[in-house]
């Protein structure tokens, strides 16, 4: 039963939408739009300003695409939370596609880890494993396998009861949840093993390099090792952030039958932490990938400078017009003895002339006309933020 003081409107199936729920979903819609925009910017930046033949950039771009889909699903969920329509096929497709996107993220993280692992442990065989053609084929297989896994409930591996509204635990069967757990667990175990092994190798190589720093070869190896270590740290931060955000969601999904409270309530709150990962990833890209950081800096900083310049020019122009109008109105009563116009291409000139014996003055202002070359120089200077 809806309470009149909190009710905003009644949606489909008699679901009561309160003011608080509407405001919360409006905030979620804003978050979803921000996730879409920032991750699309990451994808465009990586494609246009980095070498996409480098497998690492390719995997990170696909991670950003997956995060973009998370933002789209978040906005779609906002509409569902308000309308609450009961449609079995829609429920299965929505939950299944959401699972597909997360499986694609896990597989991309696995290939990203494998890429860093091979590049550090077996650098001479790296191109044989990660040629551009093989990377593209691997990405295609990742997305196909992810969609197939997510669509299994649509083809019958699900329950037939969605209760009054669509919810994750109401639509997914227990056996399918175990399958999803295994899909997440196997890549996770490999990732943990790879990073532990890499840390052990890094310590050994650091000791060997430090003993050979006096030779030129040792210095070259040291620089290569530092670059490899930095790249591996970036991958480690991305992988760690994903599992910290989405790990609790996977755990709750598999222990929901033994929970004392409603798993759907816990799932909703943990899902918010998982969605936060889609905002966190672009922050990691900006802090670790110089091209993306410069793109963000240029976009936000230049827009502020250009807005400031437009406002300043508009204010100065209005002030000049007002001053000229006032002076000309005061000088119309006197006899004009002559006019002189001053012009220059670099600045606005104000010319003062005597207008007779009465000592009145007339001021003429010629607006600054910017040449095409100067305008191009100004636009280029705006980029240097």
N, C-alpha and C positions, 0 to 999 in steps of 0.2 A: 504494500500500500504506500502510495507516495505522500510525503508530507508537503503541505501547501507552501509552507514558509521557505523550504529549500528547493522546491521543484522549479525547473526552468521550462522543460517541455517533456512530453511523453513520446518516445520513439517507437519503432516497430516492436511487435510482441509485447506491448505495454511496458517497456523498460523506461524507468524514470531517470531522467538526466537532470542532475542538480547543478547549481551554479559552480560549486567547487569542482565537480567532475568536468564540466565544460572548460573551466579555466585551466585545469591540469592538462587536459587534452590539447588545448590551444598551445600551451608551453611545449608539449611533446611535438606538436607540428612544427614549431619554430626550430626545435632541436633537430628534427628530421631534415628540414630544409638546409640547416647549417651543415649537417653531415654530408648531404648530397653535394653542396657547393664546394666545400673544402676538399672533398675527395675527388671530385671532377677536376678541380684545379690541379691536384697532385697528378692525376692521370695525364692531363694535357701537358703539364710541365715536363714530366718524365718522357713523354713521347716526342715533344718538340725540342727539348733542350738537353737531352742525354742520349747516349749511345744505346739504342734499344737492342743492338747486337750483344750487349753485355747481359748475360742471363739474370744477374741480380736485379737490374733495373726492370727487366721483364716480369719477374716474379713480384716485385714490389708494386708495379703497375696493376697487376691482376689482384693483388690484395686490396688496393684502393678501389678497384671496380667492385669487389665483393662488399666493401664497406659502403659504397654508394647504394648497392641494393639493400643493405641494412637500413639506410635512411629512407628509401622508398617504402619498405615494409613498415617502418615506424609511422610514416604518414598514413599509410593504408589502415593500420591498426587504429589510428585516431578516428577515422571515419567509422570503423567497425565499433569502437567503444561507444560512440554516440548513437549509432543506428541499431546495433545489436540484432542484426538479421540472422535468422536460423536457417542455414542452407548447408547441407551435408557436404556436397561437392566443393563448395567454396572453402569450407573449413579444412577439408583434407588438403586441398591444393595450397592454401595459404601456409599451413603449418609445414607441409612437405617442402615447399620452395624455401621457406625460412631455414629448414634443416639443410637443404642443398647448398645454400650460400655459406653456411658455417662449415660444412664439410669441405667445400672448395677452399675456404680460408685455411683449414688445417692442412690440406694437401699442399697448398702453396707454401705454407710455412715449412712443411717437410722438405719440399724441393729446394727452398731457399737455404735451409740448413745443410742439405746434401751438397748444394753448390759450394757453400763456404767450406765445408768439410773436405771435399775433393780438391778444391783450389789450394788449401793449406797442406794437406797430407800428401797429395799426389799432383803437384803442379804441372808436371810434364805430360800427364795423361788427361789434363783437364779438358782440353778442346775435343778430345775423343769422346768424352762423356757429355759435354755441354756445348755442342755446336749449335748455331742459331736454328737450324732446321729441326734438330732433336728437341730443343727447348719449346718451339712452337707446337710440335706434335704432342709433347708431354702436357702442355697447357690445355690443348684441345681434349685430350683424354681425361684430364683432371675435371674439367667442367662437365663432360659427358657422364663420367662416373658419379659425380656429385648429384647431378640431376636425377640419374637413375635411382640412387639410394634414397633421395628425398621423395621420389614419386612412388615408391613401393607401397605406402599406405593407400594411395589412390587406386592401385590395382588390387586391393583386397587385404593388405597386411595392416588392418586397423580394426577398431571396434565400430559398431553401428550406432552407438548411443552418444550423442553430443550434448545430452541433458538440455537445459534451457538455452544455454549459449555455448559457443565454440570455445573449448579450452584444450590445452596441450595434453593433459593427462586423461581427458575424457575421450580423445580421438585415437590415441596411440596405444597399441596393445603392449603387454609386458614383454613379449618376445622381441618386438621391434625395438623397444627401448634398450634391451640387451645388445641387439645388433648395433645400434647407434653407439653404445658405450664401447664396443670393440673397435668400431671404425675410428673413434677418437683416441682410444687407448694405444693401439699399435703404433700409429705415427708419433704419439707422445713419447712412448718408450724409446723409439729410435732417436728422437730429438734430444732426450735427456742423455742417452748413451753418447751421441755425437759430441755434445758439448763437454761432457766429462772427459772423453778421450782427447778432445782438442786442448783442453786446459792442461792435461798431462803432457801432451806434445809441445805445447807452447812453453812450458817451464823448461823442458829439456833443450829446446832450440834456443831459448834465451841464454841459458848457461853456455851453450856451445858458441853462440855468436859473441858473447862478452869476452870469451878467451881469444877471439880472432879479430878484435876491433882494430888492431894495429895495421892489418893488411887491407888493401883496397877491396879485395873480394869480400872480406868480412863486412866492410862498411856497406857495400852494395846489398849483401844479404840482409843486413840489419834494416836498411830502408825498405826492402821488399817485405820483410817480416812485420815491420811496423804498419805498413799499409794493409797487409792481410789481417793483422790483429784488429785494426780499426774497423775494417769491413765486417769482420766476424762479430765484433762487439755490437755493431748496428743490428745485425741479424739476431743476435742474442736478446737485445732489448725488445725488438719487435715480437719475437716469439714469446719471451717472458711476459710481456704485457698482455698478449692474447690469452695465455693460459691463466693468468691471474684474474682476468675479467670473466672469461667464459668457463673456467674450471668449476666454480661453484654451481653453475647452471647444469652442467653435465652430471655432477655428483647428485644433486637433488633429483634429477630426472630418474636416477636409478635406485634411489632409496625412498622414493615417495610412498611406497606401501607401508614402510615402517615408521613414518613420521606421525607424531601425535597431533600436530595441527594440520590444517589444510595445505597440501603441497602447492595448490594453485596460488595461494596468497604469497607463499615464500618465493615461488617461481617468478611472480610478477616483479618483486623487489630485486631479485637477483638478475632478472632480465635487464633491468635498468643499468646494473653494473656492466653487463655484457655489451650493451649498446654504447656505453661510454668508451669502449675500446675503439669504436669507429671514429670518435673524436680524438682519442689519444694517439692513434697511428699517424695522422698528419702532423701532430706536434713532434713526434719522433722523427718523421721525415725532415721537418724543418730544422731540427737541432743537429741532425747527422748528415743530411744531404745538402751540400752547399748550393746547388742549383735551385732546389725548391725553396730554401731559405731566402735566397736573393730575390726569387720571384715574389714571395709573400711580402718581403720588405719593400720592394719596388711598388707593388700594387697598392698597399695600404698607405705608404709614406707619400708617394707621388700624388695620390688622390687628395691627401690633406693639403699638400703644398699648392696644388693647382686650385683647390677651392679657396685657400687663403689669398692667392694672387688675384683670382677673379673678384673676390669681395673687396680687396684693396683697390683694384683698378676702378671698380664700380663706385666706391666711395669717393675717390679722388675726382672722378669725372663729374659726379653730382656736385661736389664742392666747387669745382671750377665753373660749372654752369651757373650756380647760384651767385658766385662772386661777380662774374661777368654781367649777369642780368642786373644786379644791384648797381654796379658802376655805370653801366650804360643808361639806366633809368635816371641817375643823378646828373649825367652829363648831357642829356638831351635838351635841357633848358639853356645851355650855353652855346656860344657860337664855335663851331668846330673849325680849327685853323689847318688841320691836315691829319692825315693818318699814315701810320707806318706799320708795315707787317713784318714781323720777324719769323723766319721759318728755319727749321733745322730737322734733320732726320734722326737725330739721336735723342732729343729731349723736347719738351713743351716749352715755348718761349713766351714770356709776358712782356709786351712793349708799352711804355708809358710816354705819352706826348703831351706837351703844353697845349691848351686849347684857347689861347688868348691871354689878355691882360688880367682876366679874373682869376687866374691861377688854377682853374679846374684841370683835371687830368682825365684822359680816356685810356682805358686798358683794353688791349686786344689780346686774345688768347687763341693760338692755333693748336689744335690737338695734335698729339704726336702720331705720326704715320710710320708704322713699323715696316721696314723693308722685308722682303721675303727671306733674305739671308738671315736677318736678325731674328725673324720669327722662328726659323729652323734652329738657330743657335739656342733660342730660349727654350724650345721644346726639348732639345737634347739636354740642356742644363737641368730641366725638371726631372729627368730620369736619375740624375745623380742625387739621390736622396740621403 
